Amino acid sequence: MLGTGAPAASGAQEQRPSATLALASQTAWVGESGRFTMRLDVDAVRRPQDLRLDVTVHRAVRTRSQFARTLEGELLGSSVHDDEVAFDELRFDPGGAVPVQIELPSLRTGVYPVSVAIVDAEAREPVAFLVTHLVKVDDEPAEVPLNVAWVQTYGAPPSLQPEGDVRIDDDELDQLRTIAAQLDSGVPMTIVPTPETVAALATLDAGQTVEALAGLLADHQVLSTPFVDLDVGALAGAGRVEDVNRQRLIGDQVLADVLGVRADVRTWSLTGPVTRSALRAVADLGVRQVVFDEDALAPLDADVTGGLTLARPYAVDVSAGADLDAVSVDRGLLAHFEEADEVLGAHRLLADLAVLHLDAPGTPRGVVVRPPEDWTPTDAFLGTVVANLATSPMLRPVTVDGLFDAVEPLVDDDDEPVVRELAEVRAPSLGFDPADVDRARATMQGLGSLLVEPSAAGLEVLDRLLLVAESADLGDGTRERYLDAVGDRVATASTRVQVPGERTYRLTAREGTIPLILVNENEFAVQVDVELTSDKLAFAGSDDPGRLVIRGLVLDAGQTTTEAVAVKSRTSGAFPLNVTVRSPDGRLELSATRYTITSTVASGVGLVLSVGAGAFLLVWWASHWRRVARARRLVAAE
């Protein structure tokens, strides 16, 4: 018998009217005509004959705090317009949405909450509810619009795998396409690319995507960034500022080589808590402008901002006598990115910006919008916001550079620049032992010194594997895979350079040559240093008794090389000759063996001793013979 899923609901529950409600689209800016149009997605309708649609336009909000309360359906204020329509009278447009049109030409400039409810007519209770906002504007653009700097990341988790192949998930590719599609909107943005992702795109589609991306980025500010996402605070706390610098230099080179983009090295986008060592680190890299999360800084007194939302740059203390220009991401705007109804969230963001503008419409001000790190960009949200930013008469989209140029820094009552302090925060743990990276890099550099052709052996891939190993996006186990991959590749190349096993060579003269045999099984030529040591041999061309180093010996790919080594025996007999093969920088020992040398030629000292011994024996024998003969004569005479 097939399963039927959840148990059947009771008859009362089945009969209860219900529906779901979402915003499909709406008018973002209502001009002098006062015409406001919404399109509503209505779904899962049960008992439509018992439902009605209620739409209420409430009076304009007075403060930003009130605006935030209206998002939850609170402090909506009195009604300036009401509509009630029986659900059976609603009509769906070709897009499958319910259009609602309201004309309110007499409204003043302001932000008006609009509550929309599908109501159970009999019980007089809403079964679905949302609040959006009608933003009434003048037909003429504002003389002093609010400057809005959109900071958008463009990247994905590391695409380069430990095995050396490149992979980007389909979902990640879709998000990158969504962002790229908005770069052609005419709205200037500040883009924070991940160079590792850019390099991966160039590999995956033979450059077609990056060629298009290069053209789209021409009208935007592109920030210099590390090759992969780093925890700058943790690296700085561990004394690894040089790692940050290396990552950034390589990242800039990738952007230049792949996109033809010269990245802005003066501006940095910092996320999350920031330590003083991290701030000093980026300042030492030449950064002069920083984008912070507001929570990374000590709170400001309300009287400094006049009771309004902070919407001006300020200075941040780095060290004695040194400050950086800075601007904060408005934390109140971040909540709109979390809306389940993406179109509604986008219009709430636009309305929130309008409220910020209307707080002080005659004063040059500016805010930074930077989506949360875990936010997934979609066409519904990003497309809605960007398209309406381009047409807003009270908002002016700018880059971060443009915001600093357009808005004066915050000053105190004495007209002195406001210098803010970082919030107290404990330095984060790096999460891995940097010595492991150093060891892997040393072996990689040893391999690099072996190469006759620097492009051989995929050295660039190994270098990038080490850069990826420092990514803040990796867990410990994954990071070890990257480090092990580098070590394994170096070890494989190293073991393919060999000196054949122990051999015995015979010297039949005082001077001679010993054949030194080396095998290179790699698919690329290498250069090696060979050290020979023996306390019984002297080597031609060496001033060091008993030691010879042959430097830069080239071994062709897949070939056996024989090098004749001229020697002079200092003694006879059997004795060892030690052979060690190393990389030219001395970091890698590639192979080692011991030869046995048998010398059958007497040395000069031995010859003198032998002759002396023979002469002694000859003299002794002659003397002994004479004594014996004399003795015999004596006996005979008796």
C-alpha positions in Angstrom: 0.0 0.0 0.0 1.4 3.4 -0.9 2.0 5.9 1.8 -0.2 9.0 1.9 2.1 11.4 3.7 0.9 13.5 6.6 -2.3 12.5 8.4 -5.5 14.1 7.1 -6.5 17.4 8.7 -9.7 17.7 10.6 -12.8 19.0 8.7 -12.6 22.3 10.5 -9.0 22.8 9.5 -9.7 21.9 5.9 -12.5 24.5 5.7 -10.5 27.4 7.3 -9.6 30.1 4.7 -5.9 30.6 4.1 -3.4 32.0 1.6 0.2 33.1 1.3 1.3 36.6 0.2 4.5 38.0 -1.3 5.5 41.1 -3.2 6.2 40.5 -6.9 7.0 44.2 -7.8 6.1 47.7 -6.9 6.7 51.3 -7.8 9.9 52.4 -6.0 9.5 56.2 -6.4 6.1 57.9 -6.6 6.3 61.3 -8.4 3.8 64.1 -8.6 1.2 61.9 -10.2 0.9 60.0 -6.9 0.4 56.7 -8.8 1.6 53.7 -6.8 1.4 50.2 -8.2 2.0 46.9 -6.5 1.9 43.4 -7.9 1.2 40.7 -5.4 2.0 37.0 -5.5 -0.9 35.2 -3.9 -0.6 31.4 -3.5 -2.0 28.4 -1.5 -5.5 29.9 -1.4 -8.2 28.0 0.4 -11.8 29.1 0.4 -11.3 32.3 -1.7 -15.0 33.2 -1.3 -14.3 33.9 2.4 -11.3 36.1 1.8 -10.7 39.8 1.0 -7.7 42.0 0.2 -7.2 45.0 2.5 -4.6 47.7 1.5 -3.9 50.6 3.8 -1.6 53.5 3.2 -0.5 55.0 6.6 0.9 58.4 7.4 4.6 59.0 6.7 7.2 57.8 9.2 8.9 60.5 11.2 12.1 58.8 12.3 14.2 55.9 11.3 13.5 54.0 14.5 9.8 54.3 13.7 10.5 53.0 10.2 12.2 49.9 11.7 9.1 49.2 13.8 6.8 49.4 10.8 8.7 46.4 9.3 7.1 44.3 12.0 3.7 45.8 11.5 4.1 48.2 14.5 3.7 52.0 14.8 2.1 52.1 11.4 0.2 55.3 12.3 -3.2 56.5 11.1 -4.6 55.7 7.7 -4.4 58.1 4.7 -6.0 55.7 2.3 -7.9 52.3 2.5 -9.0 49.8 -0.1 -11.0 46.6 0.5 -11.6 44.2 -2.3 -13.3 40.8 -2.1 -10.9 38.1 -3.2 -13.3 36.9 -5.9 -13.1 40.3 -7.6 -9.3 40.2 -7.9 -7.8 39.7 -11.3 -4.5 38.1 -12.1 -2.2 39.7 -14.8 -0.3 37.7 -17.4 2.6 37.3 -15.0 0.3 35.5 -12.5 0.3 38.3 -10.0 -2.5 40.5 -8.6 -2.0 44.2 -9.6 -3.1 46.9 -7.1 -3.0 50.5 -8.2 -3.4 53.5 -5.9 -3.4 57.2 -6.8 -2.6 59.7 -4.1 -1.5 63.0 -5.8 -1.8 65.1 -2.7 0.8 63.2 -0.6 3.9 65.2 0.6 7.4 63.9 0.2 8.0 61.1 2.6 8.0 57.4 3.3 4.6 55.9 3.9 4.0 52.4 5.2 1.6 50.3 3.1 0.1 47.4 4.9 -1.3 44.6 2.8 -3.5 41.8 4.3 -5.5 38.9 3.0 -8.3 38.7 5.6 -10.7 36.0 6.7 -13.8 38.2 6.2 -15.9 36.3 8.7 -13.4 36.1 11.5 -11.9 39.5 10.5 -8.4 38.2 11.0 -5.5 38.4 8.5 -4.4 35.0 7.2 -1.4 36.6 5.3 0.2 40.0 5.9 3.1 42.2 4.7 4.2 45.8 5.0 6.0 47.6 2.2 6.5 51.4 1.7 5.4 54.1 -0.7 8.2 56.6 -1.2 6.8 59.9 -2.4 9.4 62.1 -4.2 9.5 65.4 -6.1 9.8 65.1 -9.8 12.9 67.1 -9.8 16.1 65.5 -8.3 17.1 66.5 -4.8 19.7 69.2 -4.7 21.7 67.3 -2.2 21.0 63.6 -2.6 22.2 60.9 -0.2 25.4 59.3 -1.6 25.1 55.5 -1.6 28.3 53.4 -2.0 27.5 49.8 -2.8 30.5 47.5 -1.9 30.0 44.1 -3.7 32.2 41.1 -3.3 32.8 38.9 -6.4 34.2 35.6 -5.5 33.6 32.0 -4.5 35.3 29.5 -2.1 38.7 28.2 -3.3 38.3 26.6 -6.7 41.8 25.2 -7.1 41.7 21.7 -5.6 44.6 19.9 -3.9 44.9 17.6 -6.9 45.5 20.7 -9.1 42.2 20.7 -11.0 39.7 23.7 -10.9 36.1 23.4 -9.9 33.3 25.9 -9.1 29.9 24.7 -8.0 27.0 25.5 -10.3 25.3 27.5 -7.5 28.4 29.6 -7.1 28.6 30.2 -10.9 25.0 31.4 -10.9 25.7 33.9 -8.1 28.7 35.2 -10.0 26.6 35.7 -13.1 23.9 37.5 -11.1 26.5 40.0 -9.8 28.1 40.4 -13.2 24.7 41.1 -14.8 24.3 44.2 -12.5 27.7 45.7 -13.5 26.2 46.9 -16.8 23.4 48.9 -15.1 25.2 52.2 -15.1 25.3 52.3 -11.3 28.9 52.7 -10.1 29.9 50.2 -7.5 33.0 49.3 -5.5 33.9 45.7 -6.4 36.0 43.4 -4.1 37.0 40.5 -6.3 38.6 37.3 -5.2 41.6 36.9 -7.6 41.6 33.1 -7.1 38.1 33.0 -8.5 39.0 35.2 -11.4 41.9 32.9 -12.2 39.6 29.9 -12.0 37.1 31.4 -14.4 39.8 32.1 -16.9 40.8 28.4 -16.7 37.2 27.0 -16.9 35.9 28.8 -20.0 39.0 29.8 -21.9 38.6 33.4 -20.8 35.2 34.1 -22.2 33.7 35.1 -18.9 36.6 37.1 -17.7 36.8 38.9 -21.1 33.2 40.1 -20.6 33.9 40.8 -16.9 36.9 43.0 -17.8 34.7 45.2 -19.9 32.0 45.4 -17.2 34.5 46.5 -14.5 35.8 49.5 -16.4 33.2 51.8 -14.9 33.6 50.6 -11.3 36.2 50.9 -8.5 38.0 47.6 -8.1 39.8 47.1 -4.8 43.1 45.4 -4.4 42.6 42.1 -2.4 44.6 39.0 -1.3 44.6 36.1 -3.7 42.1 34.3 -1.4 40.0 35.5 1.6 42.3 35.9 4.6 41.8 36.4 8.3 44.0 39.5 8.4 43.7 39.9 12.1 44.8 36.3 12.8 47.7 36.6 10.4 48.8 39.9 11.8 48.5 38.6 15.4 50.8 35.7 14.4 53.4 38.0 12.9 52.5 37.0 9.4 52.0 40.4 7.8 54.4 39.4 5.0 51.9 36.6 4.1 49.2 39.2 3.6 51.5 41.3 1.5 52.5 38.3 -0.7 48.8 37.3 -1.1 47.9 40.9 -2.1 50.8 41.3 -4.6 49.9 38.0 -6.4 46.2 38.9 -6.3 46.9 42.2 -8.0 49.0 40.5 -10.6 46.2 38.1 -11.4 43.7 40.9 -11.8 46.2 42.7 -14.1 47.0 39.7 -16.2 43.6 38.2 -16.5 41.3 41.3 -16.5 43.7 44.0 -17.4 42.5 45.8 -14.3 44.7 48.0 -12.1 43.3 47.5 -8.6 43.0 50.3 -6.1 45.6 49.7 -3.5 44.6 52.7 -1.3 41.2 51.3 -0.1 40.5 48.1 1.8 37.2 46.5 2.8 37.5 44.9 6.3 34.8 42.7 7.6 34.0 41.6 11.2 36.0 42.5 14.3 39.2 44.3 13.6 42.4 44.2 15.8 44.8 47.0 16.0 47.6 44.7 14.6 45.3 44.1 11.6 44.8 47.8 11.1 48.5 48.5 11.3 49.1 45.7 8.8 46.8 47.1 6.1 48.2 50.6 6.8 51.7 49.3 6.3 50.6 48.0 2.9 49.8 51.6 1.8 46.1 51.5 2.6 44.6 55.0 3.4 40.9 54.4 3.3 39.0 51.6 5.1 35.5 50.3 5.1 34.4 48.9 8.5 31.5 47.1 10.0 30.1 49.6 12.5 30.3 47.0 15.2 34.1 46.9 14.8 34.4 50.4 16.3 33.7 51.8 19.8 30.2 53.4 19.8 29.9 57.1 19.2 28.0 59.4 21.5 24.7 60.5 20.1 25.6 64.2 20.4 28.5 63.7 18.0 26.1 62.8 15.2 23.3 65.1 16.3 21.1 62.2 17.1 21.0 61.1 13.5 22.3 57.9 11.9 26.1 58.2 11.2 26.3 59.0 7.5 29.8 60.7 7.2 33.4 59.5 7.0 35.7 59.8 10.1 39.2 59.0 11.1 40.4 55.9 12.9 43.5 55.8 15.1 46.1 53.4 13.9 49.1 54.5 15.9 50.5 57.6 17.5 50.2 60.4 15.0 48.8 58.2 12.2 45.1 57.9 11.2 43.2 56.3 8.4 40.1 57.7 6.7 37.2 55.4 7.3 33.5 54.9 6.7 31.1 52.4 8.2 28.6 49.9 6.8 25.2 50.9 8.1 24.1 48.0 10.3 20.4 48.9 10.0 20.5 48.2 6.3 21.8 44.7 6.7 18.5 43.3 8.0 16.8 43.8 4.6 19.2 41.3 3.0 17.7 38.6 5.3 14.1 38.9 4.1 12.6 35.6 2.8 10.6 37.8 0.4 13.5 39.1 -1.7 11.6 41.7 -3.7 10.0 43.0 -0.4 13.5 43.1 1.2 14.9 45.1 -1.8 12.1 47.7 -1.6 12.5 48.0 2.2 16.2 48.7 1.6 15.4 51.5 -0.9 12.8 52.9 1.5 15.3 52.8 4.4 17.8 54.8 2.3 15.0 57.3 1.5 14.4 57.7 5.3 18.1 58.4 5.8 18.0 61.0 3.1 15.0 62.7 4.6 16.6 62.9 8.0 18.8 65.8 6.7 17.9 66.4 3.1 20.1 69.5 2.7 23.3 68.1 4.2 25.9 66.2 2.1 25.9 62.7 3.6 26.7 59.2 2.5 26.3 55.6 3.5 27.9 52.3 2.6 25.9 49.3 1.7 27.8 46.0 1.8 25.8 42.8 1.7 26.5 40.3 4.5 29.2 37.8 3.9 26.8 34.8 3.9 24.2 36.5 1.7 23.3 34.8 -1.6 22.8 37.4 -4.4 19.7 36.9 -6.5 18.3 38.7 -9.5 15.1 39.4 -7.5 16.9 41.4 -4.8 20.0 42.8 -6.5 18.3 43.6 -9.8 15.5 45.4 -8.0 17.8 47.5 -5.8 20.3 48.4 -8.6 17.7 49.3 -11.2 15.9 51.6 -8.8 19.1 53.2 -7.4 19.8 54.3 -11.0 16.5 56.1 -11.2 16.1 57.6 -7.7 15.7 61.3 -7.5 17.0 61.4 -3.9 19.8 58.9 -3.9 23.1 59.1 -5.8 25.0 55.9 -6.3 28.8 56.4 -5.9 31.9 54.3 -5.3 33.7 54.4 -2.0 36.2 56.9 -3.5 33.2 59.0 -4.6 31.7 59.0 -1.2 34.9 60.2 0.4 35.1 62.9 -2.2 31.5 64.1 -1.9 31.1 64.0 1.9 33.1 66.0 4.5 34.5 64.0 7.4 32.7 64.1 10.8 33.9 66.8 13.1 33.2 67.6 16.8 31.9 70.8 18.4 35.3 72.4 18.0 35.4 71.6 14.3 38.1 69.0 14.9 38.0 65.7 13.0 36.4 62.9 14.9 38.9 60.1 15.5 37.4 56.8 16.5 38.8 53.9 18.4 38.5 50.2 17.5 36.2 48.1 19.7 38.1 46.0 22.2 38.5 42.5 20.7 40.7 39.5 21.4 43.1 38.6 18.6 41.6 35.6 16.7 43.5 32.4 16.5 45.1 31.6 13.2 43.8 28.1 13.2 46.9 26.5 11.8 50.6 26.3 12.4 52.3 28.8 10.0 55.5 26.8 10.3 53.7 24.1 8.2 53.3 26.6 5.4 56.9 27.7 5.7 58.2 24.1 5.4 56.0 23.5 2.4 57.1 26.7 0.8 60.8 25.8 1.5 60.4 22.5 -0.3 58.7 24.2 -3.2 61.5 26.7 -3.5 64.0 23.8 -3.5 62.1 22.3 -6.4 62.2 25.7 -8.1 66.0 25.9 -7.8 66.2 22.5 -9.6 64.4 23.6 -12.7 66.3 24.6 -15.8 63.1 26.1 -17.2 61.1 27.9 -14.5 57.8 27.1 -16.1 58.4 23.3 -15.8 57.0 21.1 -13.1 53.9 23.2 -12.5 55.6 25.4 -10.0 52.9 28.2 -10.3 50.3 25.6 -9.3 52.3 24.6 -6.2 52.6 28.3 -5.2 48.9 28.8 -5.6 48.1 25.7 -3.6 50.1 27.3 -0.7 48.2 30.5 -1.1 44.9 28.7 -1.0 46.1 26.8 2.1 46.0 30.1 4.0 42.4 30.8 3.1 40.0 31.6 5.9 37.4 29.5 4.1 39.2 26.2 4.8 38.9 23.9 7.7 42.0 22.3 9.3 41.6 19.0 7.5 41.2 20.6 4.1 44.1 22.9 4.7 46.4 19.9 5.4 45.4 18.4 2.1 46.7 21.4 0.3 50.0 21.4 2.2 50.4 17.6 1.8 49.7 18.0 -2.0 52.7 20.4 -2.3 54.9 18.1 -0.3 53.9 15.0 -2.3 54.6 16.7 -5.6 58.0 17.9 -4.5 58.8 14.5 -3.1 57.8 12.8 -6.4 60.0 15.0 -8.5 62.9 14.6 -6.0 62.8 10.8 -5.9 63.1 10.7 -9.7 66.6 12.1 -9.5 68.8 9.2 -8.5 72.4 8.0 -8.2 72.3 4.2 -8.8 73.0 2.0 -5.8 76.4 1.0 -4.3 79.1 0.2 -6.7 82.8 -0.7 -6.5 85.5 0.9 -8.7 89.1 -0.3 -8.9 92.1 2.1 -9.3 95.1 0.5 -10.8 97.2 3.7 -11.0 97.7 6.5 -8.6 95.6 8.8 -10.7 92.4 8.0 -12.6 88.7 8.7 -13.2 85.6 7.5 -11.6 82.3 7.5 -13.6 79.6 9.3 -11.7 76.2 8.1 -13.0 73.0 10.1 -12.4 69.5 9.3 -13.6 66.7 11.9 -14.1 63.3 10.2 -14.6 61.4 13.5 -14.6 59.8 14.9 -17.7 61.8 18.1 -17.4 65.5 18.9 -17.2 67.0 19.6 -13.8 70.2 21.1 -12.4 71.7 19.6 -9.3 74.7 20.0 -7.0 76.7 16.8 -6.4 79.0 16.5 -3.4 81.7 13.8 -3.2 83.7 13.1 0.0 86.4 10.6 0.8 89.3 10.8 3.3 91.4 8.6 1.0 91.0 10.5 -2.3 92.1 13.8 -3.6 89.8 15.4 -6.3 91.1 17.3 -9.3 90.0 21.0 -9.3 89.2 21.1 -5.6 91.1 23.0 -2.9 89.3 21.1 -0.2 91.1 17.9 0.6 88.8 14.9 0.4 85.8 16.9 -0.9 84.5 18.0 -4.3 81.2 19.8 -5.1 80.0 19.8 -8.7 77.6 22.7 -9.0 74.8 23.2 -11.5 75.1 19.8 -13.2 72.3 19.7 -15.8 70.5 16.4 -16.2 68.3 16.2 -19.3 64.7 15.0 -19.0 64.4 11.2 -18.9 68.1 10.7 -19.4 71.1 9.0 -17.7 74.1 11.3 -17.4 77.7 10.1 -16.7 80.2 12.6 -15.4 83.9 11.5 -15.2 85.5 12.6 -11.9 89.3 12.8 -11.9 90.8 11.5 -8.6 94.2 10.7 -7.0 94.5 7.9 -4.6 96.3 8.7 -1.4 96.6 5.1 -0.2 96.0 1.6 -1.3 93.2 -0.7 -0.1 89.4 -0.4 -0.1 87.7 2.7 1.2 84.3 4.6 0.7 83.4 7.4 -1.5 80.2 9.2 -0.4 78.0 10.8 -3.1 75.1 13.2 -2.2 72.9 15.0 -4.8 71.1 18.1 -3.6 69.0 21.0 -5.1 71.2 24.0 -5.9 69.7 26.0 -2.9 70.5 23.1 -0.6 66.9 22.7 0.6 66.3 19.2 -0.9 68.5 16.1 -0.7 67.6 14.2 -3.7 69.7 11.0 -3.5 72.7 9.7 -1.7 74.9 6.6 -2.1 78.3 5.2 -1.2 80.8 3.8 -3.7 83.6 1.4 -2.7 87.0 2.4 -4.2 89.7 -0.3 -4.3 93.2 1.0 -4.9 95.9 -1.6 -5.8 98.7 0.9 -6.3 101.2 1.4 -3.5 101.6 4.9 -2.3 105.0 6.7 -2.2 105.3 6.4 1.6 104.4 2.7 1.4 107.0 2.1 -1.3 109.7 3.8 0.8 108.7 1.7 3.8 108.7 -1.5 1.7 112.2 -0.8 0.3 113.5 0.1 3.7 112.1 -3.1 5.2 113.6 -5.2 2.3 117.0 -3.5 2.8 116.9 -4.2 6.5 116.1 -7.8 5.9 118.9 -8.2 3.4 121.5 -6.7 5.8 120.2 -8.8 8.6 120.4 -12.0 6.5 124.0 -11.2 5.4 125.1 -10.6 9.0 123.3 -13.7 10.2 125.0 -15.8 7.4 128.5 -14.6 8.4 127.9 -15.4 12.0 126.8 -18.9 11.2 129.8 -19.5 8.9 132.2 -18.3 11.6 130.6 -20.5 14.1 131.0 -23.5 11.9 134.7 -22.8 11.4 135.2 -22.6 15.1 133.7 -26.0 15.6 135.8 -27.6 12.9 139.0 -26.3 14.4 138.4 -27.9 17.7 
